[in-house]
Each structure stands twice: as structure tokens, then as C-alpha cells.
Amino acid sequence: MPIVTIKPSGKTIEVASGTTLLAAAMSAGEMIEHKCDGKAQCGSCHVYVLEGRKSVSRITPTENAKLDTIIGIGSKSRLACQVHVGEEDVTFELLSFASGF
Ligand code: FES
């Protein structure tokens, strides 16, 4: 099973393929905003996927539309609730600044 590494704490958690980054972070005990409960509507779960981007699920039009409204997005930006882990390990970064509002 793939291993998800969460920055900046460096916590790791082994998850089943198909698990979202939001679920992985919560299972690892990380504090992560998720105000719309994973519906790609709030943008509060904005993260940077640093490694393993090619093995995670692709950005959907809904996620892309929400990302476009967030200040501070970059090429590594994703919504943690919309990213499903594939077969490879993933490293992502929780963002310390508020975004998506
Ligand atoms: S929890 Fe709201 S966009 Fe991810």
C-alpha cells in the first residue's frame, strides 16, 4: 500500500489506494480544514502535492474551478478532499495560511 507523507510535520501513514489526501491527513492526526466536508466547494483543504503527483487522481473540472478562486495557488496546488492516492507514495504539504475564502 502507498505511503503518504505529510509536511511540514513529516508524519507518514500507509493508506489504501483510492484514499483521499484529506482522509489520510485526518487519519494521521493532522489538523486540516475541510469546511465543506469534501465537496470541492470551500477550498479550505488546499495543499501542495510535492511528490507522487503523477500517480494521484487527475484534477476534475469542479476542482479546477475551485482552485481558480484561491489566492496562492501554484502548479502543485490541489484540494486534499479531491485527490485520491494511486499506487505510488505521495508527499504533500499542509498550508499554514488561510486560503479559499
Ligand atoms: S473540504 Fe472543502 S474543498 Fe475540500
py3Dmol code that shows the C-alpha trace and the ligand (Angstrom):
import py3Dmol

protein = """\
ATOM      1  CA  MET A   1       0.000   0.000   0.000  1.00  0.00           C
ATOM      2  CA  PRO A   2       1.220   3.519  -0.743  1.00  0.00           C
ATOM      3  CA  ILE A   3       2.704   5.687   1.975  1.00  0.00           C
ATOM      4  CA  VAL A   4       1.545   9.278   2.348  1.00  0.00           C
ATOM      5  CA  THR A   5       3.974  11.760   3.896  1.00  0.00           C
ATOM      6  CA  ILE A   6       2.559  14.974   5.296  1.00  0.00           C
ATOM      7  CA  LYS A   7       4.698  18.112   5.541  1.00  0.00           C
ATOM      8  CA  PRO A   8       5.747  20.047   7.489  1.00  0.00           C
ATOM      9  CA  SER A   9       5.368  17.535  10.334  1.00  0.00           C
ATOM     10  CA  GLY A  10       6.839  14.657   8.347  1.00  0.00           C
ATOM     11  CA  LYS A  11       4.176  12.250   9.609  1.00  0.00           C
ATOM     12  CA  THR A  12       3.631   9.223   7.424  1.00  0.00           C
ATOM     13  CA  ILE A  13       0.661   6.951   7.042  1.00  0.00           C
ATOM     14  CA  GLU A  14       0.070   3.881   4.933  1.00  0.00           C
ATOM     15  CA  VAL A  15      -3.258   4.056   3.132  1.00  0.00           C
ATOM     16  CA  ALA A  16      -5.245   2.021   0.658  1.00  0.00           C
ATOM     17  CA  SER A  17      -5.168   3.132  -2.944  1.00  0.00           C
ATOM     18  CA  GLY A  18      -8.154   5.412  -3.519  1.00  0.00           C
ATOM     19  CA  THR A  19      -7.915   7.128  -0.136  1.00  0.00           C
ATOM     20  CA  THR A  20      -8.152  10.919  -0.331  1.00  0.00           C
ATOM     21  CA  LEU A  21      -5.361  13.103   0.977  1.00  0.00           C
ATOM     22  CA  LEU A  22      -7.923  14.679   3.308  1.00  0.00           C
ATOM     23  CA  ALA A  23      -8.754  11.291   4.821  1.00  0.00           C
ATOM     24  CA  ALA A  24      -5.068  10.397   5.062  1.00  0.00           C
ATOM     25  CA  ALA A  25      -4.268  13.642   6.885  1.00  0.00           C
ATOM     26  CA  MET A  26      -7.126  13.188   9.310  1.00  0.00           C
ATOM     27  CA  SER A  27      -6.166   9.567   9.962  1.00  0.00           C
ATOM     28  CA  ALA A  28      -2.633  10.728  10.711  1.00  0.00           C
ATOM     29  CA  GLY A  29      -3.984  13.176  13.271  1.00  0.00           C
ATOM     30  CA  GLU A  30      -3.169  16.301  11.300  1.00  0.00           C
ATOM     31  CA  MET A  31      -5.262  19.437  11.591  1.00  0.00           C
ATOM     32  CA  ILE A  32      -6.655  20.205   8.155  1.00  0.00           C
ATOM     33  CA  GLU A  33      -9.553  22.461   7.306  1.00  0.00           C
ATOM     34  CA  HIS A  34     -12.435  20.812   5.456  1.00  0.00           C
ATOM     35  CA  LYS A  35     -15.353  23.145   5.822  1.00  0.00           C
ATOM     36  CA  CYS A  36     -17.499  21.677   3.028  1.00  0.00           C
ATOM     37  CA  ASP A  37     -16.780  18.071   4.033  1.00  0.00           C
ATOM     38  CA  GLY A  38     -15.072  17.152   0.800  1.00  0.00           C
ATOM     39  CA  LYS A  39     -17.393  18.628  -1.804  1.00  0.00           C
ATOM     40  CA  ALA A  40     -14.790  20.862  -3.529  1.00  0.00           C
ATOM     41  CA  GLN A  41     -16.801  23.925  -2.581  1.00  0.00           C
ATOM     42  CA  CYS A  42     -14.852  25.665   0.184  1.00  0.00           C
ATOM     43  CA  GLY A  43     -11.203  25.461  -0.851  1.00  0.00           C
ATOM     44  CA  SER A  44     -10.122  25.205   2.768  1.00  0.00           C
ATOM     45  CA  CYS A  45      -8.300  21.908   2.189  1.00  0.00           C
ATOM     46  CA  HIS A  46      -5.858  23.469  -0.301  1.00  0.00           C
ATOM     47  CA  VAL A  47      -2.499  21.654  -0.200  1.00  0.00           C
ATOM     48  CA  TYR A  48       0.626  21.356  -2.307  1.00  0.00           C
ATOM     49  CA  VAL A  49       1.328  17.886  -3.664  1.00  0.00           C
ATOM     50  CA  LEU A  50       5.121  17.716  -3.666  1.00  0.00           C
ATOM     51  CA  GLU A  51       5.832  14.150  -4.764  1.00  0.00           C
ATOM     52  CA  GLY A  52       3.830  11.421  -6.433  1.00  0.00           C
ATOM     53  CA  ARG A  53       1.704  13.813  -8.462  1.00  0.00           C
ATOM     54  CA  LYS A  54       1.644  11.506 -11.459  1.00  0.00           C
ATOM     55  CA  SER A  55       0.067   8.658  -9.554  1.00  0.00           C
ATOM     56  CA  VAL A  56      -2.766  10.577  -7.907  1.00  0.00           C
ATOM     57  CA  SER A  57      -6.169  11.199  -9.443  1.00  0.00           C
ATOM     58  CA  ARG A  58      -6.407  13.928 -12.052  1.00  0.00           C
ATOM     59  CA  ILE A  59      -7.919  17.328 -11.425  1.00  0.00           C
ATOM     60  CA  THR A  60     -11.601  17.387 -12.251  1.00  0.00           C
ATOM     61  CA  PRO A  61     -13.295  20.456 -13.766  1.00  0.00           C
ATOM     62  CA  THR A  62     -15.014  21.052 -10.425  1.00  0.00           C
ATOM     63  CA  GLU A  63     -11.737  21.028  -8.502  1.00  0.00           C
ATOM     64  CA  ASN A  64     -10.047  23.164 -11.126  1.00  0.00           C
ATOM     65  CA  ALA A  65     -12.815  25.753 -10.958  1.00  0.00           C
ATOM     66  CA  LYS A  66     -12.483  25.989  -7.180  1.00  0.00           C
ATOM     67  CA  LEU A  67      -8.691  26.207  -7.317  1.00  0.00           C
ATOM     68  CA  ASP A  68      -9.027  29.159  -9.680  1.00  0.00           C
ATOM     69  CA  THR A  69     -10.717  31.128  -6.904  1.00  0.00           C
ATOM     70  CA  ILE A  70      -7.971  30.535  -4.311  1.00  0.00           C
ATOM     71  CA  ILE A  71      -5.216  33.010  -3.559  1.00  0.00           C
ATOM     72  CA  GLY A  72      -1.759  31.496  -3.575  1.00  0.00           C
ATOM     73  CA  ILE A  73      -2.310  28.558  -5.890  1.00  0.00           C
ATOM     74  CA  GLY A  74       0.575  27.124  -7.854  1.00  0.00           C
ATOM     75  CA  SER A  75       1.361  24.216 -10.112  1.00  0.00           C
ATOM     76  CA  LYS A  76       1.391  21.861  -7.114  1.00  0.00           C
ATOM     77  CA  SER A  77      -1.946  23.023  -5.719  1.00  0.00           C
ATOM     78  CA  ARG A  78      -4.738  20.536  -5.151  1.00  0.00           C
ATOM     79  CA  LEU A  79      -7.760  20.197  -2.935  1.00  0.00           C
ATOM     80  CA  ALA A  80      -6.944  17.411  -0.483  1.00  0.00           C
ATOM     81  CA  CYS A  81     -10.520  16.187  -0.495  1.00  0.00           C
ATOM     82  CA  GLN A  82     -10.406  15.609  -4.255  1.00  0.00           C
ATOM     83  CA  VAL A  83      -7.046  13.850  -4.552  1.00  0.00           C
ATOM     84  CA  HIS A  84      -7.191  10.080  -4.481  1.00  0.00           C
ATOM     85  CA  VAL A  85      -3.942   8.269  -3.832  1.00  0.00           C
ATOM     86  CA  GLY A  86      -2.843   5.899  -6.586  1.00  0.00           C
ATOM     87  CA  GLU A  87      -0.348   3.051  -6.335  1.00  0.00           C
ATOM     88  CA  GLU A  88       2.713   5.175  -5.529  1.00  0.00           C
ATOM     89  CA  ASP A  89       3.819   7.083  -2.442  1.00  0.00           C
ATOM     90  CA  VAL A  90       2.697  10.697  -2.121  1.00  0.00           C
ATOM     91  CA  THR A  91       4.126  13.654  -0.228  1.00  0.00           C
ATOM     92  CA  PHE A  92       2.023  16.739   0.309  1.00  0.00           C
ATOM     93  CA  GLU A  93       2.262  19.943   2.312  1.00  0.00           C
ATOM     94  CA  LEU A  94      -0.367  21.412   4.566  1.00  0.00           C
ATOM     95  CA  LEU A  95      -0.509  25.165   4.090  1.00  0.00           C
ATOM     96  CA  SER A  96      -0.243  27.411   7.083  1.00  0.00           C
ATOM     97  CA  PHE A  97      -2.054  30.324   5.522  1.00  0.00           C
ATOM     98  CA  ALA A  98      -5.795  30.528   5.151  1.00  0.00           C
ATOM     99  CA  SER A  99      -6.909  30.133   1.584  1.00  0.00           C
ATOM    100  CA  GLY A 100     -10.057  29.706  -0.356  1.00  0.00           C
ATOM    101  CA  PHE A 101     -12.083  32.433   1.238  1.00  0.00           C
TER     102      PHE A 101
END
"""
ligand_1 = """\
4
FES
S -13.132 20.178 2.074
Fe -13.998 21.833 1.012
S -12.893 21.887 -0.837
Fe -12.053 20.207 0.215
"""
view = py3Dmol.view(width=600, height=400)
view.addModel(protein, "pdb")
view.setStyle({"model": 0}, {"cartoon": {"style": "trace"}})
view.addModel(ligand_1, "xyz")
view.setStyle({"model": 1}, {"stick": {}})
view.zoomTo()
view.show()
